[in-house]
Amino acid sequence: MSTDQDQFALYPSLPDRPVFISGGGSGIGAAIVEHLARQGARVGFVDTDDGASTALLDRLGAEDIAHQPLFERADVTDLDAYIAAIERLDDALGGIDVLVNNAANDQRHRIDEVTPAFWRDRMAVNLDHQFFAAQTVAKGMVERGRGAIINMGSCSWRLGLGELSAYVTAKAAIEGLTNGLARELGPSGIRVNCIIPGFIKTERQVKLWLTPELEKIVLDGQCLKELIDPAYVANLVAFLASDDSRMCTSATYTVDGGWI
Ligand SMILES: NC(=O)c1ccc[n+]([C@@H]2O[C@H](COP(=O)([O-])OP(=O)(O)OC[C@H]3O[C@@H](n4cnc5c(N)ncnc54)[C@H](O)[C@@H]3O)[C@@H](O)[C@H]2O)c1
């Protein structure tokens, strides 16, 4: 099955829409940057990986798209610097209408290895920044009376995967965060949803974790017997960012080939 952009929907509400994505330099985040930029949105993203982010900008620079994405190097665990970067991109993009809370780190950890500092660090990279990014962009969204926030969760806690106790705790919390934000921001016309990716075949997953044994576990678990390209997560992000999903909020959507 082709993952070419011309096979997928283009949303009439997305051209010129200001969109901000954390961790947009590689993996699912990069697929979201590419897909939203090709929809004609004004895209800004942060990442700590300069090399991957620059390569992404170079790839898109060769394409005839309405707005080339803006990149700022920022670490989402340094909240003051991260919020300042969001505020600069908010100015440059003309008021962020869509926030995609995507950055995370799924480094494996056994229970006996976890120190209090490591635990706090996992919450910082996988959870805390999602709330503070939402708090930052919500100010402008409330003034404009519209906005969409998309939080990236994970199938890992629902499947009960091992050696990830801090990561799965953060990812479970993101579903609660989604509902809490949606309730409070809904009266201002702001929608908040969560996407749960299954096993998505990103560069990092292939390099670090994808063995023939894991591939068999994933494909045995999924209803659909095909590993999932990041483009399919980006497609759902585009729908949730667009006005086509105007009455969808406080919900969790999976892209997992029917694994959970
Ligand atoms: N790939 C999967 O199978 C899968 C499964 C379930 C959930 N997810 C979730 O989807 C999202 C994207 O996952 P992915 O697989 O593309 O991850 P990835 O590790 O491939 O990419 C994450 C991106 O975030 C950036 N990043 C990491 N730490 C950062 C920091 N402190 N500050 C700024 N940027 C930082 C990385 O440089 C990278 O570009 C994450 O929220 C992840 O938890 C992915």
The ligand as a Gaussian input file, in Angstrom:
#p B3LYP/6-31G(d) Opt

LIG

0 1
 N        7.033000       4.609000      17.410000
 C        6.184000       3.903000      18.140000
 O        6.050000       2.700000      17.938000
 C        5.354000       4.557000      19.217000
 C        4.464000       3.748000      19.932000
 C        3.679000       4.325000      20.923000
 C        3.770000       5.685000      21.181000
 N        4.652000       6.447000      20.472000
 C        4.691000       7.879000      20.807000
 O        4.684000       8.647000      19.616000
 C        5.491000       9.824000      19.802000
 C        6.594000       9.849000      18.762000
 O        7.354000       8.655000      18.897000
 P        8.505000       8.259000      17.904000
 O        8.526000       6.784000      17.865000
 O        8.435000       9.044000      16.668000
 O        9.791000       8.734000      18.766000
 P       11.273000       9.028000      18.258000
 O       12.151000       8.753000      19.426000
 O       11.533000       8.335000      16.981000
 O       11.225000      10.603000      17.985000
 C       11.031000      11.494000      19.050000
 C       11.531000      12.845000      18.626000
 O       11.499000      13.682000      19.786000
 C       12.766000      14.278000      19.956000
 N       13.036000      14.469000      21.370000
 C       13.328000      13.514000      22.288000
 N       13.576000      14.080000      23.470000
 C       13.433000      15.416000      23.294000
 C       13.570000      16.534000      24.153000
 N       13.932000      16.386000      25.443000
 N       13.323000      17.766000      23.667000
 C       12.971000      17.933000      22.353000
 N       12.856000      16.912000      21.488000
 C       13.076000      15.668000      21.956000
 C       13.756000      13.293000      19.332000
 O       14.994000      13.936000      18.978000
 C       12.970000      12.804000      18.133000
 O       13.149000      13.639000      17.004000
 C        6.014000       9.750000      21.234000
 O        5.164000      10.489000      22.076000
 C        5.937000       8.264000      21.551000
 O        5.828000       8.029000      22.939000
 C        5.448000       5.918000      19.509000

